[in-house]
Amino acid sequence: MTKLKASVYHLKVTKIIWKLELVCLLMILYHSTENSIRKGFEILSTYEKASGPKMNIKKTKGLGIGAWKTKRLVDKIEWSQSVKGLGVYYGNEANIDVQWQQKLHKAKTKLGIWKGRDLTFEGKVLLIKSLVLSSVGYLAEMQGIPNKYLKELKKMCWAFLWDNKPHTVADRICTLSKEHGGLNMVDIDACIVVKQIKWVNRICQSSEEVWNCIAKYWFRIYDKTFDTQNFLCQCSNLESLDLHKIPKFYRDCLTSWSTLVQKSSVLNKENILNQPLFGNNNVKIGDKPLFFGHWARSGFKKFKDVWSINSGTFVDESVILNRLQNKSNWMSEWVKLKKALKNCNKMAGADNDTVAESDYIKLTYSVSLGENCELHLSNTRKTVGSKKLYRILVYPVKYPTAKIYWGQILNKQFSWQKVCENLIGCLCNRKIIEFQWKCIHGAIYTEKRLRKFKKSNGICRVCNKYEETQQHLFHDCACLCNLWEQISNLIKKVTGESEITILLEQVLLGCSSVANVDNAKIKYINMVIFNTKWVIWKNRNKAKYENIKQTPSDMIRYVKSECRSVAKCYRRNIKELQTYMEKTLHIM
């Protein structure tokens, strides 16, 4: 027991010695001249003899910066122009192009291995997130990503998702969550912006230390000019401000942060008078925000400083003239400000300041920025994580055009979210779910669509009479005869619901809700409908490419076979559907 205590004590002492040695070395390097660095290494060598621990010279590298860029201050260690740390090169000759070329080459090789597999969209999205973005994320966070490599990265990911074929669904739709009709594909631009925003938040929240002093200097470079603490972090648009003297990495971080500020600064009658005058995305001339430093130093920083609440007009020009410290060119600047704020009175008295719910998907949360640039959810003090911050940047977004298209075809309003949720809990195999997703987005190549590319005459290849659209192919075609009536009868036998009828809306978009029918039955109905559509599509392709036409009875037989396969898989896994699956095996 005594030996154990002695070994633990020795371990603690050794850790303390190592920490003291590290602190000593850092202090020497931080408060350093050439002589002090050489003297510091001499002290360390004496210290090593007394304490026992030694610096590993073979693993120690020196990097000279600034005036010491080409000097070799100490001969004991190896001096280099670039140093590698956690897979990233830093230094005077750190070639960022070589680093990104190597990263992208590895990512392309990994995706190439998986290209030969017949993967679904869900599998491809998972591979892109786990193999590609995880490997480039740290480098992008530490050094940023040049535009040419960002384009190459996005091109590689989208080409893998679509098998190097044309994108039949817009990228912005694919990046939506599955509940809103997307594939949950990652928005690479938004991911990089999130990483840069987190950097700004981390730097601004921390007290000034060695690791963040350079960043804080650049973030505060305009504080005196505009007499505002963290001025650059409060701007929602930095477009017309000269940021070229700021290093590119910090410049990109500030630009990303301004995107977040722009998202969070929504104008309404409660907060409009507290909006900043300068660097504000809502106060622009020629699509560029205003930056009048001497106005800010004279106390004109917010809307309320130039607006009279009592009279409902701009303050008198004499008040502005008396307060301004620098009066040169003040009249033209005042005219520009009034022009940019011409809708101030209208916006301040507006009653309806929210975006129409029918046009946009609305978030259940929004972001608020604290005094020191902390990120918090509105009305709470919870810190915003990367995932929620990502959703704040991606949303709100307009609904897919498919919603408007199907509303016009069916001549009725419907819940787009319920249509998309049908695919999330669907019991079909992944290929059929993927096919239905393409159908609701109008991404399958019917003859009508092929006619636009001059690849077809637009006539249905099964009946050879009418134009082939989705509604014709899956519901109205004469060759289907009473197919859907027979499918309805099969569903009635299994579920016991006598009032179920499959109409055009259910065929095209799936069954969202039926009166007095529970969710388990709706899942089963959708499974049968989607399997039937898949069989009809395969029959159409056989008629087109092999000139083989199947009868409705043949298609019914194939539908029963597909449903039996699903029933065998799920009859023991999902209790609420166990009865229907057993009946399916018995009846079909």
C-alpha positions in Angstrom: 0.0 0.0 0.0 2.9 2.3 0.8 4.5 1.6 -2.6 1.2 2.4 -4.4 0.9 5.7 -2.6 4.5 6.5 -3.4 4.0 5.7 -7.1 0.9 7.9 -7.3 2.7 10.7 -5.5 5.7 10.4 -8.0 3.2 10.4 -10.9 1.6 13.6 -9.7 5.0 15.3 -9.1 6.1 14.3 -12.6 3.0 15.8 -14.1 3.5 19.1 -12.2 7.2 19.2 -13.4 6.1 18.7 -17.0 3.5 21.5 -16.7 6.1 23.8 -15.2 8.6 23.0 -18.0 5.9 23.6 -20.6 4.9 26.9 -19.0 8.6 28.0 -18.7 9.1 27.2 -22.4 6.0 29.1 -23.5 7.0 32.2 -21.4 10.4 32.2 -23.0 9.0 32.0 -26.5 6.2 34.6 -25.8 8.5 37.2 -24.3 11.4 36.5 -26.6 14.5 38.1 -28.1 17.2 36.1 -29.8 19.4 36.0 -26.7 16.5 35.1 -24.4 15.5 32.1 -26.6 19.1 30.8 -26.5 19.3 31.4 -22.8 16.0 29.7 -22.3 17.2 26.5 -23.8 20.3 26.6 -21.6 18.0 27.0 -18.6 15.9 24.0 -19.7 19.0 21.8 -20.2 20.0 22.6 -16.6 16.5 22.1 -15.4 16.4 18.7 -17.1 19.4 17.5 -15.2 17.8 18.4 -11.9 14.2 17.2 -12.6 14.7 14.1 -14.8 12.2 14.8 -17.7 13.9 15.8 -20.9 12.6 17.6 -24.1 12.5 15.3 -27.1 14.8 17.2 -29.5 14.0 14.9 -32.4 10.3 15.7 -32.2 10.7 19.4 -31.6 10.6 21.8 -34.6 11.1 25.5 -34.7 9.2 27.9 -37.0 10.4 31.5 -37.5 7.9 34.2 -38.3 8.1 37.9 -39.1 11.7 39.2 -38.9 13.0 35.7 -37.8 11.5 34.0 -40.8 14.9 32.8 -42.2 16.9 32.6 -39.0 18.1 29.5 -37.1 18.1 30.7 -33.5 19.0 27.4 -31.8 21.0 24.6 -33.4 19.6 21.9 -31.2 16.3 21.6 -33.0 15.2 21.4 -36.6 14.0 24.6 -38.1 11.3 24.5 -40.8 9.2 26.9 -42.9 6.0 24.8 -42.2 4.9 22.7 -39.2 2.2 20.0 -39.3 -0.3 19.9 -36.4 -3.3 17.5 -36.3 -3.1 16.9 -40.0 -2.9 20.7 -41.0 0.2 22.5 -42.1 1.0 26.0 -40.7 3.8 28.3 -41.4 5.5 30.5 -44.0 5.5 27.9 -46.8 2.4 26.0 -45.9 0.9 25.2 -49.4 -2.8 25.2 -48.9 -3.3 24.1 -52.5 -1.4 20.9 -52.0 -3.3 20.2 -48.8 -6.7 20.5 -50.4 -5.7 18.6 -53.5 -4.6 15.7 -51.3 -7.8 15.8 -49.3 -10.1 15.9 -52.3 -8.1 13.2 -54.1 -8.6 10.9 -51.1 -12.3 11.8 -50.9 -12.8 11.1 -54.6 -11.0 7.7 -54.2 -13.3 6.7 -51.4 -16.5 7.7 -53.3 -15.2 5.9 -56.4 -15.0 2.6 -54.4 -18.8 2.9 -53.6 -19.9 4.1 -57.1 -20.2 0.5 -58.4 -22.8 -0.3 -55.7 -26.5 0.2 -56.4 -27.1 2.6 -53.6 -30.2 4.6 -52.7 -30.2 8.3 -52.1 -30.3 7.7 -48.3 -27.2 5.5 -48.5 -25.3 8.1 -50.7 -26.1 11.0 -48.4 -24.8 8.9 -45.5 -21.6 8.2 -47.3 -21.1 11.8 -48.3 -21.4 12.9 -44.7 -19.3 10.2 -43.1 -16.5 9.8 -45.7 -16.1 13.2 -47.4 -17.3 16.0 -45.0 -15.7 14.4 -41.9 -12.3 14.2 -43.6 -12.3 17.9 -44.9 -14.2 19.5 -42.0 -11.2 20.2 -39.7 -9.0 21.7 -42.5 -11.9 23.9 -43.6 -12.5 25.0 -40.0 -8.8 25.8 -39.4 -7.7 27.4 -42.7 -10.9 27.9 -44.7 -11.4 26.5 -48.1 -10.5 28.4 -51.4 -13.5 28.9 -53.8 -12.0 26.7 -56.5 -11.8 23.7 -54.1 -15.2 24.4 -52.6 -16.7 24.2 -56.1 -14.8 21.0 -56.8 -16.0 19.5 -53.5 -19.6 20.4 -54.2 -19.4 19.1 -57.7 -17.9 15.8 -56.5 -20.7 15.3 -53.9 -23.6 16.1 -56.1 -22.2 14.0 -59.0 -21.9 11.0 -56.6 -25.5 11.6 -55.4 -26.9 11.7 -59.0 -24.5 9.1 -60.6 -23.0 11.8 -62.8 -26.4 12.3 -64.4 -28.4 15.6 -64.6 -30.0 16.7 -61.4 -33.7 16.1 -61.7 -34.5 17.8 -58.4 -33.1 21.2 -57.4 -30.2 21.1 -55.0 -32.0 23.4 -52.5 -34.9 20.9 -52.3 -32.5 18.0 -51.7 -30.9 19.8 -48.7 -34.3 20.0 -47.0 -35.2 17.6 -44.3 -37.3 14.5 -45.2 -40.3 16.0 -43.4 -40.3 18.9 -46.0 -39.7 16.8 -49.1 -35.9 16.7 -49.2 -33.2 14.1 -48.9 -31.5 15.6 -45.8 -28.5 16.2 -48.1 -25.9 18.4 -46.5 -25.6 22.0 -47.7 -21.8 22.3 -47.9 -21.8 26.2 -48.0 -24.0 26.3 -44.9 -21.7 23.8 -43.1 -18.6 26.0 -43.7 -20.5 29.1 -42.6 -21.5 27.4 -39.4 -17.9 26.5 -38.6 -16.8 30.1 -39.2 -19.7 31.5 -37.1 -18.7 29.2 -34.2 -15.2 30.5 -34.4 -16.4 34.1 -34.1 -18.6 33.2 -31.2 -15.8 31.3 -29.4 -13.3 34.2 -29.9 -15.7 36.9 -28.8 -16.9 35.1 -25.7 -13.4 34.3 -24.3 -11.2 36.7 -22.5 -8.1 38.0 -24.3 -5.4 35.4 -24.3 -2.4 34.3 -26.5 -4.5 32.1 -28.8 -7.2 34.7 -29.6 -5.4 38.1 -29.3 -4.7 38.4 -33.1 -8.3 37.6 -34.0 -9.6 40.1 -31.4 -7.4 42.8 -32.8 -8.8 42.3 -36.3 -12.4 42.0 -35.0 -12.0 45.4 -33.2 -10.2 47.2 -35.9 -13.2 49.5 -36.7 -14.4 49.9 -33.1 -12.8 53.4 -32.7 -14.0 54.5 -36.1 -17.6 53.8 -35.3 -17.4 54.2 -31.5 -19.0 50.8 -31.0 -17.7 47.7 -29.2 -17.4 44.7 -31.6 -18.8 46.8 -34.4 -17.9 44.3 -37.2 -19.8 41.6 -35.3 -22.9 43.8 -35.2 -23.1 44.4 -38.9 -25.5 42.4 -41.1 -23.8 43.4 -44.3 -20.1 44.2 -44.8 -20.2 44.6 -48.5 -19.0 48.2 -48.9 -16.6 48.2 -46.0 -12.9 47.9 -46.7 -11.8 44.6 -45.2 -8.8 43.8 -47.5 -6.3 44.5 -44.8 -7.9 41.8 -42.6 -6.5 38.3 -43.2 -8.7 36.2 -45.4 -9.6 33.6 -42.7 -10.9 36.3 -40.3 -12.5 38.2 -43.2 -14.5 35.0 -44.2 -15.5 34.4 -40.5 -16.8 38.0 -40.2 -18.7 37.7 -43.5 -20.3 34.4 -42.3 -21.2 36.0 -39.0 -22.9 38.9 -40.8 -25.1 36.3 -42.6 -26.3 35.1 -39.2 -26.9 38.7 -38.0 -28.9 39.3 -41.1 -31.1 36.2 -40.4 -31.7 37.3 -36.8 -32.4 41.0 -37.5 -36.0 40.9 -38.7 -37.7 44.3 -38.9 -41.0 44.9 -37.0 -42.6 47.7 -35.3 -41.2 46.8 -31.9 -37.5 46.7 -32.8 -37.1 48.9 -35.8 -36.0 52.0 -33.8 -33.2 50.0 -32.2 -31.8 48.8 -35.5 -28.3 50.1 -36.3 -27.9 52.7 -39.0 -24.6 51.5 -40.4 -23.7 48.0 -41.7 -27.4 47.2 -41.7 -28.6 45.1 -44.6 -32.0 46.9 -44.4 -30.4 50.4 -44.8 -28.9 50.4 -48.3 -28.1 52.7 -51.2 -27.6 50.9 -54.5 -27.7 47.5 -52.7 -24.8 48.5 -50.5 -25.1 49.4 -46.8 -23.9 52.8 -45.4 -20.8 53.4 -43.3 -20.4 56.9 -42.0 -17.8 56.7 -39.2 -18.0 60.4 -38.0 -21.8 60.1 -37.7 -21.4 57.1 -35.4 -18.8 59.0 -33.3 -21.2 61.9 -33.0 -23.8 59.7 -31.5 -25.9 58.7 -34.5 -25.8 54.9 -34.3 -29.4 53.7 -34.4 -32.7 54.5 -36.1 -34.1 56.3 -33.0 -31.1 58.8 -33.2 -32.4 60.3 -36.4 -36.1 59.7 -36.0 -38.6 61.6 -33.9 -41.1 59.3 -32.3 -43.5 62.1 -31.2 -43.7 63.8 -34.6 -43.3 60.6 -36.7 -40.7 62.2 -39.0 -37.0 62.6 -39.2 -35.3 64.9 -36.6 -34.6 68.5 -37.6 -31.5 69.2 -39.7 -30.3 71.8 -37.2 -30.1 69.1 -34.5 -28.0 66.9 -36.7 -25.7 69.8 -37.8 -25.1 70.8 -34.1 -24.2 67.3 -33.0 -22.0 66.3 -35.9 -18.2 66.7 -35.2 -17.2 66.6 -38.8 -19.6 68.7 -40.9 -17.9 68.3 -44.3 -20.2 66.7 -46.9 -22.9 66.2 -44.2 -25.8 67.2 -46.4 -25.2 64.6 -49.1 -24.7 62.0 -46.4 -28.0 63.0 -44.7 -29.8 62.8 -48.0 -28.5 59.3 -48.5 -29.5 58.3 -45.0 -33.1 59.6 -45.5 -33.3 57.9 -48.9 -32.2 54.6 -47.3 -34.7 55.1 -44.5 -37.6 56.2 -46.7 -39.7 53.3 -45.6 -38.9 53.8 -41.9 -42.3 55.4 -41.0 -44.2 52.7 -43.0 -42.3 49.8 -41.4 -42.5 51.2 -37.9 -46.3 51.3 -38.1 -46.7 48.0 -39.9 -49.1 45.5 -38.3 -48.2 42.4 -40.4 -44.5 41.7 -40.2 -44.4 38.0 -40.5 -43.8 35.9 -43.6 -46.9 34.1 -44.9 -47.0 30.6 -43.5 -48.4 29.2 -46.8 -45.2 30.4 -48.6 -42.5 29.4 -46.1 -41.6 26.6 -43.8 -41.3 28.3 -40.4 -38.8 27.4 -37.7 -40.0 26.8 -34.2 -37.0 28.8 -32.9 -34.9 31.8 -34.0 -31.5 33.1 -32.9 -30.7 36.0 -30.6 -27.3 37.6 -30.2 -26.0 38.7 -26.8 -23.8 41.7 -26.0 -20.6 39.7 -26.4 -21.8 37.8 -29.5 -23.1 34.8 -27.6 -25.5 32.7 -29.5 -28.8 31.9 -27.8 -32.2 30.6 -28.8 -34.9 33.3 -28.5 -36.6 33.6 -25.1 -34.1 31.1 -23.6 -30.5 31.0 -22.4 -29.7 27.8 -24.2 -26.5 27.8 -26.3 -27.2 27.2 -30.0 -25.5 24.0 -31.2 -24.0 23.5 -34.7 -27.1 21.5 -35.9 -29.6 24.1 -34.9 -27.4 26.9 -36.3 -27.2 25.0 -39.6 -31.1 24.8 -39.7 -31.3 28.5 -38.9 -29.1 29.2 -42.0 -30.9 26.8 -44.3 -34.4 27.8 -43.3 -36.8 29.4 -44.0 -37.0 28.3 -47.6 -39.8 28.3 -50.1 -41.8 25.1 -50.6 -40.9 23.0 -53.6 -42.7 24.0 -56.8 -44.1 20.5 -56.9 -46.6 21.6 -54.1 -48.0 24.3 -56.4 -48.0 22.0 -59.4 -50.0 19.2 -57.7 -52.4 21.8 -56.2 -53.2 23.0 -59.7 -53.5 19.4 -61.1 -55.8 18.3 -58.3 -57.5 21.7 -58.0 -57.4 21.6 -54.2 -55.2 22.4 -51.2 -53.4 19.6 -49.4 -50.8 19.2 -46.7 -47.4 18.9 -48.3 -45.8 17.9 -45.0 -48.2 14.9 -44.7 -47.4 13.8 -48.2 -43.7 13.8 -47.3 -44.2 12.1 -44.0 -45.9 9.2 -45.9 -42.4 8.3 -47.2 -40.7 8.4 -43.8 -42.7 5.6 -42.3 -43.3 3.7 -45.5 -42.9 -0.1 -45.4 -41.7 -0.5 -49.0 -38.1 -1.2 -49.9 -35.8 1.8 -50.5 -36.0 1.7 -54.3 -39.7 2.0 -54.3 -39.6 4.8 -51.7 -37.0 6.6 -53.8 -39.3 6.2 -56.9 -42.3 7.7 -55.1 -40.1 10.6 -53.9 -39.2 11.3 -57.6 -42.8 11.0 -58.6 -44.0 13.7 -56.1 -41.2 16.0 -57.3 -42.0 15.3 -61.0 -38.6 13.8 -61.6 -39.5 10.7 -63.5 -39.1 10.8 -67.3 -42.6 10.4 -68.7 -43.1 10.7 -72.4 -44.4 14.2 -72.0 -41.2 15.2 -70.3 -39.0 13.4 -72.8 -40.7 15.4 -75.6 -39.2 18.6 -74.2 -35.8 17.0 -74.9 -37.0 15.9 -78.4 -36.6 12.2 -77.3 -40.2 11.3 -77.7 -43.5 12.3 -79.3 -45.2 12.4 -75.9 -47.7 9.6 -76.6 -48.1 6.8 -74.0 -46.3 3.6 -75.2 -48.8 1.3 -73.4 -52.1 2.6 -74.9 -50.6 4.5 -77.9 -53.5 7.0 -77.7 -53.0 9.8 -75.2 -50.3 12.0 -73.9 -48.3 10.2 -71.1 -48.4 12.2 -67.9 -48.2 10.9 -64.4 -51.9 11.1 -63.9 -52.5 9.2 -67.2 -49.8 6.6 -66.7 -50.8 5.7 -63.1 -54.6 6.3 -63.1 -56.3 7.1 -66.4 -54.6 4.8 -68.9 -57.1 2.5 -70.6 -54.8 -0.5 -70.3 -55.2 -0.4 -66.5 -58.9 -1.2 -66.8 -60.2 -1.8 -63.3 -56.7 -2.3 -61.7 -57.3 0.2 -58.9 -60.7 -1.2 -58.2 -59.2 -4.6 -57.6 -56.5 -3.1 -55.5 -59.1 -1.3 -53.4 -61.0 -4.6 -52.9 -57.7 -6.3 -51.7 -57.1 -3.5 -49.2 -60.7 -3.8 -47.9 -60.3 -7.6 -47.3 -57.1 -7.1 -45.4 -58.0 -4.0 -43.3 -61.7 -4.6 -43.0 -62.5 -1.0 -44.0 -65.4 -1.1 -46.5 -65.4 2.6 -47.4 -61.8 2.9 -48.7 -61.6 4.1 -52.3 -58.4 5.0 -54.1 -58.8 8.2 -56.0 -56.4 10.2 -58.3 -55.0 12.1 -55.3 -54.1 8.9 -53.4 -52.5 7.4 -56.5 -50.3 10.4 -57.1 -49.4 11.5 -53.6 -50.3 8.7 -51.3 -53.0 8.4 -48.7 -52.5 11.1 -46.0 -55.6 10.7 -43.9 -58.9 8.9 -44.0 -61.8 9.5 -41.7 -62.0 7.0 -38.8 -58.9 5.1 -40.1 -55.8 4.8 -37.8 -52.2 5.4 -38.8 -51.4 1.7 -39.1 -54.0 1.1 -41.8 -52.8 4.3 -43.6 -49.3 2.9 -43.7 -50.5 -0.4 -45.1 -52.6 1.4 -47.7 -49.6 3.5 -48.8 -47.5 0.3 -49.0 -49.9 -1.3 -51.4 -50.4 1.9 -53.5 -46.6 2.5 -53.9 -46.0 -1.1 -54.8 -48.7 -0.9 -57.4 -47.2 2.3 -58.9 -43.8 0.5 -59.1 -45.3 -2.4 -61.0 -47.1 -0.1 -63.4 -43.8 1.8 -64.1 -42.0 -1.5 -64.8 -44.8 -2.6 -67.1 -44.5 0.8 -69.0 -40.7 0.2 -69.4 -41.3 -3.3 -70.7 -43.8 -2.0 -73.2 -41.4 0.7 -74.3 -38.1 -1.1 -74.5 -39.1 -4.8 -75.0 -42.5 -4.3 -76.6 -44.1 -6.6 -74.0 -47.4 -5.5 -72.6 -48.8 -7.1 -69.4 -52.5 -7.5 -68.6 -54.1 -6.0 -65.4 -54.3 -9.6 -64.0 -50.5 -10.0 -64.5 -49.9 -6.7 -62.8 -52.2 -7.7 -59.9 -50.1 -10.9 -59.5 -46.9 -8.9 -59.3 -48.4 -6.5 -56.8 -49.4 -9.4 -54.6 -45.9 -10.8 -54.8 -44.4 -7.5 -53.8 -46.8 -7.1 -50.9 -46.1 -10.7 -49.7 -42.4 -9.9 -49.7 -43.0 -6.8 -47.5 -45.3 -8.9 -45.2 -42.6 -11.5 -44.6 -40.2 -8.8 -43.5 -42.5 -6.8 -41.2 -45.0 -9.3 -39.8 -42.9 -9.8 -36.7 -41.1 -6.5 -36.4 -44.1 -4.1 -36.2 -46.8 -5.2 -33.7 -49.4 -2.7 -34.9 -49.2 -4.1 -38.4 -48.8 -7.8 -37.5 -52.4 -8.6 -38.1 -52.5 -7.0 -41.6 -49.3 -8.7 -42.6 -50.6 -12.1 -41.6 -53.8 -11.5 -43.6 -51.7 -10.3 -46.5 -49.8 -13.6 -46.6 -53.1 -15.5 -46.3 -55.2 -13.5 -48.8 -52.6 -12.5 -51.4 
